[in-house]
Structures are given as structure tokens and as C-alpha cells.
């Protein structure tokens, strides 16, 4: 009898439910229902908005970065399907990271806004025996670089910054040497035979560096506040964190250097490196790749693949959008007239130059032998800024 009595009020009740659902849904979270009781209200009000579809309830996980594929059961360039790892919008401390919500990226219209709000920076650093001065120059130039980025890219203040080195494991030859002479001569006190083991992801080429080891490295666990293998805007001292990670050292026993292969692995959509770097790459961010090396990546004596293949891998990482990429290379310039590098300071690098040049106006090449990298990075900021301005994030 109660149901029969209420039936004449259904039209009014539906109208009230629609108004209430609209008010609850418009909470600044992209028009979705909140994680409170309002989610139940919207879900129960089938078709009240006239769309012909039933609203889906949301939970507290709605703050996950849907653009990065961090939520369970999604795929991302930087991760794998079904991952539930460290890519939530909330940091390990529970505080929200600075990220762009659905309304911000679409202007509330459902159409993507032009201009980036996020930048992913990938630094690929040669950790062979001759790279001590170059690493120091990179670390010294970083504060000015990031300060200029913060000044010029006013709308894009959400960064991911990851460092990878040029080998799979700095102590790769130690087990063999230990079997012969019971000591790893290249590593000495840094490696104890029968005791030292790789940490998680430490022996994966292209995995973000968290704890540099070996000769001339920082030798510290950088312990990024992101909880992942990259730094983000939650880092209390970004300069210190970058200095810790970028001092990858000069103790690599893995020869030859594989700078380009490490770069390709770092942005791979699947595999061990993708699992390690989960959350780093975001589909609604531009990607800025910087590599620093004093040796060319020669065919047959370096990275697998070709210049064209390396580029294709980067473009694929941005779902085919080459305009979302900026490539910065610091390498030997002995193949140019009036080079900065002396004959023995760095190897001429025509293949690495060809790689940068293949990106046209989105590529910047500099000499790894330059006394300061600051002018190089200042020039690069203008390219990054224009790339960011013209970027159209993909639909979320």
C-alpha cells in the first residue's frame, strides 16, 4: 500500500533527485559523484539527467590520475594493465599532488584545452668512467634550468623528473670477477663478493635511478617523496633530490654505454622497465628527454636499434604525437667545425646528432665539453615553452 500511495509523487521526487544529484555531482572533481553518500543518490537516480545512462558510483580512489593509467585495470605508456602501484594522485604522505583534474584539462566543456599543464622530464646520463665532470656540470646547471621553467611555464607547474643511467647494473661484471679472484676490483669497497645484490629494479636497463652506487656516485638512497622512481612537485628540496639521483657515478663495469637503449627502455609501454617506472609518463604531459654522454652510440658498439627506431619509440610513447616531445642532447661535437671538445675529451657523435636533428625545431644539441650547460638549458626553455603552448592533451 505504501508504494501505491507514493506513486503519484514519482514525478516530483524524480525532479528533486535530479536537482540534488546535479548539486552533489558538481563538486569540482570533473563533474563526477563524490565518494560520500551522494554517490549512492546519483546512482539510484537512473536517467534523471535525460542521458539515458545510469551514473556510475565513485569511491575515494577517484583522485587517481586517470590520464596516467595508474588506476587498476588501465594501461599507460609508463605502466602495465591492472597495476595498482604508486601512481595515485595522493602522495605517500596522503597529501594531494598538484595535478590537473578533468575540468581543468577540458575547460568544463568536454573539449581538450590547448596548452600543457604537466611536463615529464627524462634525464639519461652516461655513468662510464670518464663522466665525472659532465655529471657535475649537469647538476650545477639544474637549479637555474628548473627555476626558468617555473618562471616561463606558468601554467605547467606539475613535473615528473626521472634519471636513468646507461647500463643495466653498475656491478654487472662483479660476479664473474668474484668467482676468479674473490674481489671485484673495479668496485672494491662498493661491492662485497657473495653479499651485494641488486636492489629492486637496480639491474633493469631504463629503470629510474633511486640509489646511485659505485665510484664517484652519490651513494645515497634518494628516497623520493613520490614513492616511485621519479621526483615530483611534492619533493621538499627538488635540487637536492636531483643532485642525489643525477650523480650516477663513474663506476659502471657494463661496457659499452647504451644511452639510447636506456632511453627507449625508460619509456617502453610494457616489460620490466615499464613496471619499475610505473606512473612516470602521463598521457596529458609533454615529454622532455635530455641525454648526456661523451661517446657516440655506434652501431654494433652501443645501443641496439637505429636512429629512426629510437625516434619511433619516443613518438610511440606519446601515442604518435611528435609535437608533444622535446629532445635535448649533450654529446661530443668533434664532427663540427670549431668544436668545443678537444680530440680526446669526447667522441664525435654523428648518430646522436642525427637523432636530435630528426626532431627539427623540437631538438636542441649542445657540446658535452662546454664549460657550463646553463646557456644550453636556457635555449632549451624557449623550445619547451612553445611546445607546451601548442600541446593539446588527448581526451581523457
Residue pairs with C-beta under 8 A, 6 or more apart in sequence:
6 13
14 45
14 48
17 41
17 44
17 45
17 48
18 45
18 48
18 49
20 38
20 41
21 33
21 38
21 41
21 42
21 45
21 48
21 49
21 55
22 49
24 33
24 34
24 38
24 41
24 42
25 31
25 32
25 33
25 34
25 38
25 42
25 55
27 34
28 101
28 103
29 62
29 63
29 101
29 102
29 103
30 101
30 102
30 103
31 102
31 103
31 108
32 58
32 62
32 102
33 39
33 41
33 42
33 43
33 55
33 56
33 57
33 58
34 58
34 62
35 58
35 59
35 60
35 62
39 57
39 58
39 59
40 57
42 55
42 57
43 54
43 55
43 56
43 57
45 55
46 54
46 55
47 53
47 54
49 55
61 71
61 88
63 88
63 89
63 90
63 96
64 70
64 71
64 87
64 88
64 89
65 71
65 87
65 88
65 89
65 99
65 279
65 282
66 74
66 102
66 396
67 105
67 282
67 283
67 284
67 393
67 396
68 76
68 78
68 79
68 87
68 279
68 281
68 282
68 283
69 75
69 76
69 77
69 78
69 79
69 83
69 87
69 283
70 76
70 79
70 83
70 85
70 87
70 88
70 278
70 279
71 84
72 82
72 83
72 84
73 81
73 82
74 81
75 81
75 269
76 87
76 269
76 278
76 279
76 281
76 282
76 283
77 267
77 269
77 281
77 283
77 317
77 318
77 319
78 267
78 269
78 274
78 277
78 278
78 279
78 280
78 281
78 282
79 85
79 87
79 274
79 275
79 277
79 278
79 279
80 270
80 274
80 275
80 278
83 275
83 278
85 228
85 278
85 279
86 92
86 226
86 227
86 228
86 278
86 279
87 228
87 278
87 279
89 96
89 97
89 99
90 96
90 97
91 97
91 225
91 226
91 227
91 232
91 234
92 225
92 226
92 227
93 225
93 234
95 234
97 158
97 226
97 232
97 233
97 234
98 157
98 158
98 233
99 118
99 158
100 117
100 118
100 158
100 284
102 396
104 113
104 117
105 112
105 113
105 117
105 284
105 393
105 396
106 112
106 113
106 396
107 113
112 392
112 393
112 394
112 395
113 392
113 393
114 389
114 390
114 391
114 392
115 155
115 156
115 388
115 389
115 390
115 391
116 153
116 155
116 156
116 284
116 285
116 286
116 387
116 388
116 391
116 393
117 155
117 156
117 158
117 284
117 285
117 393
118 156
118 158
118 159
118 160
118 282
118 284
118 285
118 286
119 149
119 153
119 156
119 158
119 159
119 160
119 285
119 286
119 287
119 288
119 384
119 388
120 159
120 160
120 161
120 162
120 280
120 281
120 282
120 285
120 286
120 287
120 288
121 159
121 160
121 161
121 162
121 288
121 290
122 162
122 164
122 263
122 266
122 267
122 280
122 287
122 288
122 289
122 290
123 138
123 161
123 162
123 163
123 164
123 246
123 290
123 291
123 292
124 164
124 165
124 166
124 259
124 262
124 263
124 266
124 289
124 290
124 291
124 292
124 293
125 131
125 135
125 138
125 163
125 164
125 165
125 166
125 246
125 248
125 291
125 292
125 293
126 134
126 165
126 166
126 257
126 259
126 292
126 293
126 294
126 295
127 165
127 166
127 167
127 170
127 212
127 214
127 217
127 248
127 249
127 250
127 251
127 252
127 257
128 166
128 250
128 252
128 255
128 257
128 294
128 295
129 215
129 250
129 251
129 252
130 250
130 294
131 250
131 292
131 293
131 294
132 216
132 250
134 292
134 294
134 330
134 368
135 216
135 246
135 247
135 248
135 249
135 250
135 292
137 370
137 371
137 372
137 373
138 246
138 292
138 330
138 373
139 242
139 243
139 246
139 247
140 372
140 373
141 372
141 373
141 374
141 376
141 377
142 239
142 242
142 243
142 246
143 239
144 374
144 377
144 378
145 374
145 377
145 378
145 380
145 381
146 159
146 238
146 239
146 242
148 377
148 378
148 381
149 159
149 381
149 384
150 157
152 381
152 382
152 385
153 384
153 385
153 388
155 388
156 286
156 388
157 233
158 232
158 233
158 285
159 231
159 232
159 233
160 226
160 230
160 231
160 232
160 279
160 280
160 281
160 282
160 285
161 230
161 231
161 232
161 238
161 242
162 208
162 229
162 230
162 231
162 266
162 277
162 280
163 208
163 209
163 242
163 245
163 246
163 248
164 206
164 207
164 208
164 209
164 262
164 263
164 265
164 266
165 209
165 212
165 248
165 252
165 262
166 252
166 257
166 258
166 259
166 262
166 293
167 205
167 252
167 254
167 257
167 258
167 262
168 203
168 204
168 205
168 254
169 198
169 202
169 203
169 254
170 187
170 213
170 214
170 217
170 249
170 251
170 252
170 253
170 254
171 184
171 187
171 190
171 191
171 196
171 198
171 213
171 214
171 253
172 203
172 252
172 253
172 254
173 184
173 186
173 253
173 254
174 184
174 186
174 187
174 191
174 193
174 196
174 253
177 183
177 184
177 185
177 186
178 184
178 193
178 194
182 193
183 193
184 191
184 193
184 253
186 215
186 251
186 253
187 214
187 215
187 251
187 253
190 196
190 213
190 214
190 215
190 219
190 251
199 210
199 211
200 276
201 207
201 208
201 210
201 229
201 272
201 276
202 211
202 213
204 265
204 272
204 273
204 276
205 258
205 261
205 262
205 265
205 273
206 261
206 262
206 263
206 264
206 265
206 266
206 267
206 268
206 273
206 276
206 277
207 229
207 265
207 266
207 272
207 273
207 276
207 277
208 228
208 229
208 230
208 266
208 276
208 277
208 280
209 222
209 229
209 245
209 248
210 221
210 222
210 223
210 224
210 229
210 245
211 220
211 221
211 222
212 218
212 219
212 220
212 222
212 244
212 245
212 247
212 248
212 249
213 219
213 249
213 251
214 249
214 250
214 251
214 252
215 249
215 250
215 251
216 247
216 249
216 250
216 251
217 247
217 248
217 249
217 250
217 251
218 243
218 244
218 245
218 247
218 249
219 249
220 244
222 241
222 244
222 245
224 230
224 231
224 232
224 235
224 241
225 231
225 232
225 234
225 235
225 236
226 232
226 234
226 235
226 279
228 277
228 278
228 279
228 280
229 276
229 277
229 280
230 277
230 279
230 280
231 238
231 241
231 242
231 245
235 241
256 295
256 298
256 301
256 302
257 293
257 295
257 297
257 302
258 297
258 302
258 303
258 304
259 291
259 293
259 297
259 302
259 303
259 352
260 291
260 297
260 302
260 303
260 305
260 310
260 352
260 355
261 297
261 302
261 303
261 304
261 305
262 303
263 289
263 291
263 310
263 313
263 314
264 303
264 305
264 309
264 310
264 313
264 314
265 271
265 273
266 273
266 277
266 280
267 281
267 287
267 313
267 314
267 317
268 274
268 313
268 317
269 316
269 317
281 287
281 317
283 319
283 393
283 394
284 393
284 394
284 396
286 324
286 325
286 326
286 384
286 387
286 388
286 391
287 314
287 317
287 318
287 324
287 325
287 326
288 325
288 326
288 327
288 328
288 380
288 384
289 314
289 325
289 326
289 327
289 328
290 328
290 329
290 330
291 328
291 329
291 330
291 331
291 352
292 330
292 331
292 368
293 330
293 331
293 349
293 352
293 368
294 331
294 332
294 345
294 346
294 347
294 368
294 369
295 302
295 332
295 346
295 347
295 349
296 302
296 331
296 332
296 347
296 348
296 349
296 350
296 351
296 352
297 303
297 349
297 351
297 352
298 351
299 306
299 351
303 310
305 313
307 351
307 354
307 355
307 358
308 358
310 355
311 355
311 358
311 359
314 325
314 327
315 321
315 322
315 325
318 324
318 325
319 394
321 394
322 359
322 362
323 362
323 387
323 390
323 391
324 387
324 391
325 359
325 362
325 387
326 359
326 362
326 363
326 364
326 380
326 383
326 384
326 387
327 355
327 356
327 359
327 362
327 363
327 364
328 356
328 363
328 364
328 366
328 376
328 377
328 380
329 352
329 353
329 355
329 356
329 363
329 364
329 365
329 366
330 365
330 366
330 367
330 368
330 370
330 373
330 376
331 346
331 349
331 352
331 353
331 365
331 367
331 368
332 339
332 341
332 345
332 346
332 347
332 348
332 349
332 367
332 368
332 369
333 339
333 340
333 341
333 346
333 348
333 349
333 365
333 367
333 368
333 369
334 341
334 343
334 346
334 347
334 348
334 349
335 348
335 349
335 350
335 353
339 348
339 367
339 369
340 367
340 369
340 370
341 367
341 368
341 369
342 369
345 369
346 367
346 368
346 369
353 365
355 363
356 363
356 364
356 365
357 363
357 365
361 383
362 383
362 387
364 376
364 379
364 380
364 383
366 373
366 376
370 376
